[in-house]
Amino acid sequence: MAGSENVRQVCANASGPGADGDLVPLSPWRKSSYSGYNGSCVEVAHLRGTGIGVRDSKNPGAGWLAFGADVWDAFLSGVKNGEFTISS
């Protein structure tokens, strides 16, 4: 995966001793207003560095993925451009 060096998996206790300070969420985790109520959602939060954290809303204690700001911006651009649209 291109840019995979900008994606990191973070364990649930990443804010504990020895944690990378740039990976601590600065904002509350939030879901998209477009999310349904079936629990199949992801949540996002800004991280202390310049990244974004993404976690599974059904299992928030399992940790999260940390994306660099450039990777996250590229992903959002792809979503807006329809690059991930699934044809039925």
C-alpha positions as CSV (number, residue, x, y, z in Angstrom):
1,M,0.0,0.0,0.0
2,A,1.5,3.3,-1.0
3,G,2.1,5.6,2.0
4,S,1.8,2.7,4.5
5,E,4.7,4.1,6.4
6,N,2.2,6.9,7.4
7,V,-0.3,4.4,9.0
8,R,0.3,3.1,12.5
9,Q,-1.7,0.7,14.6
10,V,-2.1,1.9,18.1
11,C,-3.0,-0.2,21.1
12,A,-5.9,0.7,23.4
13,N,-3.6,2.0,26.1
14,A,-1.6,4.3,23.8
15,S,-2.0,7.2,26.2
16,G,-0.2,5.3,29.0
17,P,3.4,5.2,30.0
18,G,5.8,4.9,27.1
19,A,3.2,5.9,24.6
20,D,4.1,8.0,21.6
21,G,2.8,11.5,22.6
22,D,1.8,12.4,19.1
23,L,-0.7,9.5,19.0
24,V,-2.8,10.8,21.9
25,P,-6.3,12.0,20.8
26,L,-6.8,15.7,21.2
27,S,-10.5,15.7,20.5
28,P,-13.4,13.5,21.4
29,W,-14.0,10.5,19.1
30,R,-16.8,11.3,16.7
31,K,-18.9,9.5,14.1
32,S,-20.2,10.9,10.8
33,S,-23.6,12.5,10.8
34,Y,-24.3,10.1,7.9
35,S,-23.7,7.0,10.0
36,G,-26.6,4.7,10.6
37,Y,-27.6,3.3,14.0
38,N,-26.6,-0.3,13.2
39,G,-23.2,0.0,14.9
40,S,-21.2,-0.5,11.6
41,C,-19.3,2.8,11.9
42,V,-15.9,4.1,12.4
43,E,-15.0,7.1,14.6
44,V,-12.3,9.7,14.1
45,A,-10.3,12.0,16.3
46,H,-7.5,14.5,15.8
47,L,-4.2,13.3,17.3
48,R,-1.7,15.5,19.1
49,G,0.7,15.4,16.2
50,T,-0.6,16.2,12.7
51,G,-2.6,13.0,12.3
52,I,-6.0,11.4,12.5
53,G,-7.0,8.4,14.5
54,V,-9.7,6.0,13.2
55,R,-11.3,3.3,15.3
56,D,-14.2,0.8,15.2
57,S,-17.2,2.2,17.0
58,K,-18.3,-1.3,18.0
59,N,-15.0,-2.0,19.7
60,P,-13.5,1.3,20.8
61,G,-11.2,-0.4,23.4
62,A,-9.4,-2.4,20.7
63,G,-7.2,0.5,19.6
64,W,-7.1,2.5,16.5
65,L,-5.2,3.3,13.3
66,A,-3.2,6.5,13.1
67,F,-2.9,8.2,9.7
68,G,-0.6,11.0,8.8
69,A,-2.4,14.2,7.7
70,D,-1.3,13.9,4.1
71,V,-2.6,10.3,3.9
72,W,-5.9,11.3,5.5
73,D,-6.3,14.2,3.1
74,A,-5.6,12.0,0.1
75,F,-8.2,9.5,1.4
76,L,-10.9,12.2,1.8
77,S,-10.1,13.5,-1.7
78,G,-10.6,10.0,-3.0
79,V,-14.0,9.7,-1.2
80,K,-15.2,13.0,-2.6
81,N,-14.1,12.0,-6.1
82,G,-15.9,8.7,-6.0
83,E,-12.8,6.6,-6.1
84,F,-14.3,4.1,-3.5
85,T,-17.8,3.9,-4.8
86,I,-19.0,0.3,-5.0
87,S,-21.0,-0.7,-8.0
88,S,-23.9,-3.1,-7.5
